[in-house]
């Protein structure tokens, strides 16, 4: 999902690399949802490929189908990381990889096709139509059963299972359902034996019977486990993530090494760009048993004044009817995935322009009907939206009698600060029922598995096993994360082990130094009370023969048999008073005396060249405009100076107070990001500033983040205040 109300993004310490982007596709006017339209705002979209014109036949197993010749064809068997995206014209053949590399922010839906081996009947996606055996054709004129037609209309998708060739076909559309029906009507069964004529009234998926996977003893036991593992609404706390498609069961298990315990799961909707992939009722049951909770998400029509491009939008004249229809389809999907009564379903309403006349009224009418529909079905209503658009509008109705407000809100505001407060939501609104998406799409790796995710902090209702709860695990921190010593000498570093919020934690930790470095003690066991901490001092000894340079010492830990966050101690092998070269200058800029002390201490721990610390505004300005240095603004005064120059300090461009050409970076960087981009390192306390400066500079040198999963407290954003001095001497 894309956060709609973007404030300047400040990096949480746990983030990794920037995401790949994906453009939306699809255009036109009238779409297949009742009265909905597809609109393009602020950009262009891929035009629909009509049924006329060049075409070609693609084949998979015994299934052949005629598609526009301009559509690329991807064979997934040799491309396991390929993301199946339905926001661009394409044909995908085969089973999507267990860990697709999908961008978290993919959005929208157009005409596209996925043909894959069919799963067992019990695992077919919601709204699947099963054709008679021996045929592959869905006649363009055939009437669809009412339930399947409703799913197709709201989801902009036809799900067709053909038992003859044994395939499941997912045919999506943005503006042209007629084209997709013609494509499905062109399909033939090329396997052994003649295909029987297609039925004129295709039937929905039948109950499992002998011969189906779910009817075998193992399948029956699996289905029984899923039935027993119906999820419901549960309080959620701590950190979470959302990705465009569900990671594999193995990846979810590996990600128990992360600080996250809540994962977003997409149920469907006309503007969801990805595919179900691994996601089915068995996945939900299995991953819930690992200890995960979920945020069920539905991505339907958007505001008529949406900021998104090439998407299906709400028809203002039918907003209430469409909101009710979306709720009914979302509930039907939720039930098939094992999300039972009492579960929240969050509607993804991307950012929109609230100044457009009538748009707010349309959105509120639609979301009110969404909430009423979910409540009538026994489910809870949630809404995800931009802080300055959908959330702002809902907050304006919080105390309005008669308006069916949602039970929980999910605030998209990319501040980088994992807190549940937001300036667009009064403190008394939705207490205990808030989620906050505080950072957008980027890659993160845990347990050796990489996923592109958005980051969330959880303080509201999510889906989970009844009574399952979500207890944060203990964490292990490097304090400090870096030290320097000459070869043949020793230095000390510390580990701080913070206990979980509840219960006593037994933490087993181990250091893994590279050759030429020894750590004593190299491992240990610490017992930490709830909310308490335990500090361990480590002696790090460098061999006399160790070459000068920087060396990472990973420290891993487990608690209760599960891996927890790891950290890294960065040891610089350099004689006292000497420095080590860097691939490019890492400039620590401070504009006040306290922050300068932090910058100097960090440079010393990392053995950075003396010229990498500056207290001069003009120098920092030139470093940024040159684009070859990675500049960290250490402290609030430096951050304010580079973002606003509120003091009106002299600069090479002659720019006055209140304006500079510089922008934040939103992720940690291992290389300069080009001219006019800097990284903020400012906290409301000097300790928070020091921690963030240490993490960012450490990552710039090594590509690893110390104290992964732990964000310094009280991260601050720049303010229009004159602080500090244009020149602070470097001690």
N, C-alpha and C positions, 0 to 999 in steps of 0.2 A: 504494500500500500504506500501511497505517496502522501507524506504529511503536507497538508494544505496551507496551514498558517506557519510559514517558515520564519522563525527568528534566527538570528545569527547562531550557527551551530558551534558549540564548544565540546571538544572531544571528551567522552568518558574514557577512563584509562583502559577499559577492557577491549576497545575496538581495534580492528585490524585494518584491512585494505579497502579501497574504494570499490564500488560495485560496477559491473557492466550495466549498460543501460539498454532498454528495449523500447523501440518506438511503437506506438499504437497504430492500428490499421483499421480501415473500414470507413465508409462514408455513405451519404445518401440522405433520404428523407424518411419515408414511412418504414418502420421495422415490424417484426412479427409479434412483438408484445402488443397487447391491446392498447392501441393509441399511442404507444411509445415512439420516439423518434431517435435517430442517431445524429449527433451534432458534432461539429468540429469547431473548437475554440482555440484561437491563438496558434494555429498551425495547419498543416495539411495532413490528409490521411490517404491511405492506399485505396484507389477506386475499386469497386467490386468488379471481379472478372466475370463477364456475362457468359451465358450458356453458348452463345454463338461465337464463332472464331475458331482458331486452331485448338485442337484437343489431342490428347494421347491416352493410351490405356496403360495403367499400372497394375501389376499383379503381385499378390501376396498369398502364399499357400495356394488354395484352389479358388481364390477370390480375385476377380478382375473388375476394374472400374474405370470409367472414362472421366478424365479431369481436364481442366484448361492446361494447355501446353506450357503456359508461362509459369505455372506453379512449380517451384523446386520440389524434388522428391528426396527425402532423407531416409536412409535405411539404418535403423537404430541398432541393428545387431553389431555393426562395426563402429558405433559412435555412442558408447554408453553414457557419456557425459552430456550428450545433446539434450537441451531443454526443449520439450514439446510446447510451443507457444502458439496460441490460437488468436493472437492479435496481428498475424500476418498470413498471407495466402501461402499455403504449403501443404504437402502430403507427407505424413510420417508413417513408415512401415515398420512394424515390430513392436516389441515390448519396451516401453521407456526404461531407461537405466534406473537401478535402485537408488542412485544418488545423482539425479539430474542437476546440472549447474545452472539453475534458474535465477534470474534477477528478482530480488524481493519485490521490486516496484513495477513489475510487468502489469499492464492494465489494458482493458478493452478486449473486444472480440470481433473477429471478422470471419470470412468464409475459409475454412481449413478442414483438414481430414486426418484422422489417426486410425489406422487399421492395425489391429494387434490380435494375438491369439486370445480367444475368449477364456475368461476364468470360469470357475464353477458357477452354477446358477445362483448360489447363495451370495456370491461376491460380485454380481453384476451391479453397475452403478445405478443410482436412483433413476426411475423413468425409462429403463431399458425395454425396448420392444423386441421380442423373440420371434423371428421368422419361422415359418414351417421348415422342417428338415428337407434338404434337397434343393433349396432355393437360396439365392442371395439377393434377389430383387425386392425392393420396396417400391411398389408402383406409385408414381407421382400423384395419382388421383385417389389413392387409398385413404380412407378416413382413419384417423388415429383414435384409439381409445381415449376417453375424456381425460383420465389421469395423466396419460403419457403426453397428450396434446398440451395440457396445462404446464407440465414440466418443460416441454420443448419451448413453449411461448415465453415463459419467464427466464429460462436458462439460455435461450438462443442456441439450442443444441438438440440434435437427434442422436439418440443412442440406440444402435441396432445390433442385435446379436444374430448371427447366421450360423446355426448348428451344423449345416452341411459342410462348408469349408472350415468351420470352427473358428470364426473370427468375431471380434467385437469392433464395431465401427462407430467412431465418435465424429460426427459431422457438425461443426459449429458454423454460425453465421452472424453477421452484423446487420446488413441491410437486405440480404437476398436469400430468404428461405426457399424461394422458388428454385433458384440455382441448385441449392443443396438437395432438394427433393429430386430434381432431374438427375443429379449425379448419382444419388442412391438408387434411382430407377434404372440407371445404366449398368448396374452391377450384374455379373453373371457368376455362376458356379462352374468352374472348369475342371472339377475333380472327377473321380470315377463315377460313371452312371449319369444319365440325363437328369437335368434339373426339372422338378415338377413345376407347374405354373404357380405363380405367387398367389397367395390368398388375397381376396379383395378386402378382407377385414382383419388385418394382422392383430395378433393377440398379445397381451402383456406377458411378462415373465410368469411362467407357471410355477406352482410349488415344486420343491425337489421331490424326485422319485428315484426308484432303483436305477442305478447307472450314473446318476449325477454325483459330482464330487462330494457334495454335502450329505449325500445319502449313504456313503460308505461309512464303516465304523469310525475311521479317523475323522472324516468330515462331519459326522454326526456329533462326535465329541467336541470338535472345534466349534460347531454351531451352538452347541449347548453352553460352552464356555462364554461365547459372545452374548448369548441370551442372559446368562447369569451376571454379566459385567455391564449392565446398563448404567450409564453415567447420569449424574444429576448435578444441580447447581451446588457449588462449594465455595467457601471463602478462599480467595487466592492472595498470596503475599509474595514479596521478593521480586526477582527479576524474571523476565520472559523474553521470548523472541517470536517473530512471525516470518515465515518464508512462503514463497509463492506456491510451492508444492511440498508435500510431506516428505521429509527425509526417510531413509530406510529405517527399519527396526534396529539394525546394527548401528547406524549412525546415532539414533536416539539413545541407545545404550552407551555408546562412546561419549555422547554429550552429557552424561551424568558427571563427567569431569568438569563441566562448566558450572557457573553460578546460577544457571537457569533451571527452573522446574515447571515452567508454563510455556506451552507452544501454541501458536495460532494454527488453526486447521480450517481450510476453505471447504465449505459445503457445496458451493456452486454459485450460479448467478450469471446474468447476461454479460457482465463486464469482467469476469474472471478470466485472465489470459492463459492460465496454466491448465494442466490435466490432473486427474486424481492420482495417477502414478501408483505409489505404494499405498495410498489411502483407501482403506475399506474398514468394515466392522472389526475384522480380526486385528488389523493394525491398531485400531483404537483400543481394543481390549488388551492387547499385548503391551503396548506402550504405557497405558494407564497402570498396568501391574508393575512396570518399572519404577513408578513413582511420579509420573508426569500428570499434570493437569492441562486443560486445553481451553483455547478461546475459539469457539465455533464462529465462522465468518461467512457472511453472504454478501455477494457483490452484484447488486442489481442495478436498475436504471439510476442515473445521476441527475443532479439539478439541471434545469434548463440553462442556467448560467454557469455551468461547470467550468473549472479551469483545465480539466482533462480534455484530451483531443480524441476524436474518432470514437466516441462511446455512445451507447444507448442512453437516452435521457427520458425523464418523466414528461408525460403529456399533462400540462397544467389542468386541462378540463377533466381529466380522469385520474387525478393524483390519488384520491382516496381509494378508488377501485384498484389501482395498480399497487398501492401499498398493501392492501389486503391480499392480493394475488401473490405478491412476493412473500408475504408471511406464510401463506399456505404451502408454497413450494419449499420454502426453507424448512418448515416443520417436517414435511414429508421426507426431505433429504436427511434431516437430523435423526429421525427415527431409524432410517436404514443404516446409519453409521453407528448406532448404539447410544445416541444422546437422548436420554429419556426425559420424562416430565420434570419440570423444575430447572432444566438446563437453560442458560442464556444463549441467545443467538445474536451476534453483533452485526448490524447492517453497516457496510462500508460506504459511507457517503463522502466522496472526495471533496476537496475544497471548491468553493464557488464564490462568485462575486455578489456579496449581499447588497450592493448598491443598485443592482438591476431591479427595476420595478416588478413586483409580483413574485420574484424568485423565492424569497424567504417564505412567503405564504404557501407556495407550492410545496416546498420541501417540508415545512411543518405539517401540512395536511397529509402528505405521503407518509412521513415518519409516525404521525399519530395513528394512522390506519395500520401501519406495520406493528406498532406496539399493541393495539387492540387485537389484532389477529393472533399474535403470539400468546397474549394472555388468554384469549378464548380457547386456545389449544393446550393450555397448561404449561407454557414455556415463558421464560423471562425475556424481556426486551433489552437489548444493548444497542448503542449507536457509536460507531467510530466516525470521527470527522475532524476537520481542521479546527483549531481552537478559535480562530477569528471568523469562521463561517458557521458550519453546522452546530458546533458546540456553543458558540456565542448565541445563535438563534434559539437553541433549546433552553439555554440558561435564562433567556428573556421570558420563557414560558414556565419556569420552574414553579412559581407560586400562582399560576393562572388556574383558577377553578375550572374544571371540566376538560383541561387539555391532558391527554393520555401520555404523560412524559415517560421516557424509558426508565427501566430500573437501574441501569448502569450506563456510564458514558466512558468512552475511550478517546482521550484527548490526543490529537496529533499535533504536537508542537515540538519541533526539533531543537530544543534548547541545549541538549547534551547533558541535562541535569536530571537524574533519575528520582524526581520528587513527584508527589501527587497534587501539588498546588499549581495553579496557573492563573495569570492575571485576567483571563477571560471568563473564569468561573468563580463566582463568589464562594467564600470559604464555607458557608453553610449549605451549599447545594451538593447533593449526592454524597454526603459524608459516608465513608466506608464503601462507596460504590463507584470508584474511579479507577481507570487504567490510564497510563500515559505512555504513548509512543514518543520517546525522547530522542531517538536517533534513527536516521534512515539507512537505506540499503548499503551493505558492505560485506566483505567476506570475513568470517571468523572460523578458526580451526580449533577443535577440541578433540582430544583422544585420537588425533591424526586424521580427523574427518572435517572437511571444509564445506560450509553452507553459506549462501548469501542471505543475510537476515536484516530485519529491522529490530531495534531494541525497545523493550517495554519494561516499565515498572508496574507492578500489580498491587492494587489495593481495592479490588472489587470482586464480583462474582464470576467464577469461571466454571468449567465443567470438569468433574472428577468422579472417582469412585466414592460412593457414600462413606463418609467418615475417613476418607483417604488423607485429607489435609495436605499441607505443603510446608514442611518445616525446613527453614534455611539450614544448610550445613555449615560446619566451621570452615574457616579459611586460614591460610598460612601466608604471611606477608614477609617480604624482605625489608629490613629496617636497619640501615639504609640499603639501597639496592646496589651500591657500587663502592669500591675502595681501590686504592692503588698501593703498590709496594714494589720495591726493587727485586729482581731475581735473587734468590738466596735468602730473602727476608720473609717475615710474616706480617700479617695484618689481621684485624678482627672485623667481623660483620655480625649482625644479629638477625634472628628470625623471631617474629611475633606471631603466635598462634591464637587466633580469636575463636572462642567457643560459639556454639550454635545458640539460637535464641532460647531454646528449651532443652533441658536435660544436660547431663554431663557428657562431654565429648572425649573420646580416646583417639588421639591423632598419632599415626605412625608416619614419620617423615624420613626422607633419605636424600642426601646430596650426591650429585653425579659429576664430579669435577673432571675436566680433560686431563690428559697426560701431562706430567710436570707440575701439577698442582695437587696438594693434599688438603683435606678438610677434616678437622677434628673438633667434636665428634662428627662422624660421617652420617650417622643415623640416630634415631631416638624415638621414644614414645612419650607423649605428653598428655596428661589428663587435665582437662580444662572445664571449669564449672560453667553453667549457662550464663551467657553474657560476660564471662570473664576472659582473661588472656594469660598467656604464659610466654616468657621471653627466653630464648636460647642464644647464647653467645658462641659463635663459631670462630675457630682459629684457622686462617687460610695461609698455607706455607707454599712459597714458590721455589722450585728447584733452581739452583745456581745456574744450571744450563738452559733454563727456560728463555726462549727468544722473547724480546720485547714485543708487546702487542696487547690486545684486549681479548679476554677469555670469559666466556659465559659459563656459569656454574648453575645448572638447573637443580631445583629442589622440588621433589614431588612428595605427595602425601596422600594418605587414605584415612578414612574414618568409617567405622562400621562396615568394612569390606568394600567401600566405594571410594573411587578416586575423588579428591577435592582439588581446589585451585592449586596450580603450581606457581612458583616464582623463580626468578633468576637473579643471581648475584653476579654482577659484572666486575671482574678483576682486571685492572690495568697493570701490566708488568712494565714498570718504568722506574728508573732510579729517582730518588727524591729530587725535586726541583726541575725534573725534565718533563717533556710532554711527548705525546704520540701523534703522528699525523692522522688526518681524517680525509676521506674521499672528497669532501667539499666542506667549506666552513659551516659550522653549527653555531650560529650567533645567539648568545643569551643577552637580550637587551633588557635592562632595568632602569627605571626612572625615579626610584626612591632608594634611600639608604638601606632599609631593611631588605628589600628585594635584591639589591646589589650583593648583599652578604650571601643570600641564597644562591645567586648566580655564580659567584666566585667559589663557594663551597662545592657546588655541583661540578664546575669546570675542573676543580682540583681532584675530586673523586674519579673523574673520567680522564684525567691527564690531557685535557684539551689544550690546544695552543693558546697562549695568552691573548692573542688578538680575537679570540672567539667570544670574549666578554666585552660589552660596551655599555656605557651609561650616557652616550651622546645621541640625542634625537636625530641630528643631521646624519650621523654615521649609520644608524639603523635605517633611516629613510633611503639612503643611497644603497645599502645592502639589499633592501627590498626591491627597489626599482631595477637594480642590476639583474635580479632573478637567479643568480648563481649560488646564493647562500640560503640556508634554511634558518629562518629567524624565529626565535621563541620570545614572546613578550612575557617576561617574568614579573608578575605582580600587576595589581590593578592600575597603577599609574602608567606603566608602559603600555598596557592594553588600551587604556583610554586614549593615550597619546597617538597610537598607531591607528585607532579606529575613528576617532573624532577630532583629535588635536584640539580639545576644548580650551586649552590655554592660549592657543594662537601662537605657538612657538615658531620661530623662523625655520623655514625648510627650503630645500633647493627649488621646489616648484612654485614657491611664493603663495601657497594655498593658505587661506585664512582659517580662523577658528571654526570648528564644527564640520570640517570636511577633510577627508584624505582619500587617495585612490586605493586604499588597501582593504583587503578582505580576509576573513577567517578561513582557515583550512578546517575541514570537518573530520579528518581522519589523521592518524599518525603517519608520518612520512619518512621514507628512507632516502629521499632525494629532494632537492629543492623543487618546489611546485611551480616555478616560473615567477615572472615579475608580479609584484603587488600582492602576493599571498604570504601570510604569516600564520604561525600557530600560537594560540593563546595559552598562557600558563598562569592563571590568576585565580586565587581562592580568597574567600573572606577571612581566612586566617593564614599566617605565614607558613604553618605546617602543611596546609592544603596546597599552597603555591609550590612549596618545595617538593611535595610528593608528585605533583603533576609535571613539574620541570624535570624531575628525575626520570619519570616514565617516558616522556616524549623524547628526551635526549638519548636515553637508553635504546629506545626503538630505532631512532635515526641511525645509531651505530651498528646495531646487531639484527634488527628485525624481530626481536622478541620483546614482549611487554612484561616487566616485573609486576608482581602482585596482580596477575590477570584476574579479572572479575571483580576487582575492588576499586571503586571510584573514590577519589579524595572527597572528603566532606565539604559541603558548602562551596561548590564551584560557582564562580561569579561571572556575570556578563559585563561588558563595558558599559559605563554610564557617562552621561554628558557632564562630567565633573572635572574641574581643573585640579589635578593632583601632581605631586612630584616636581621635578626640575628638568630643564632641557639638557642639563649636563651634570651627571653624578660621577664623581671620581671612582675609578676602579682601585680597590685597596692593593 
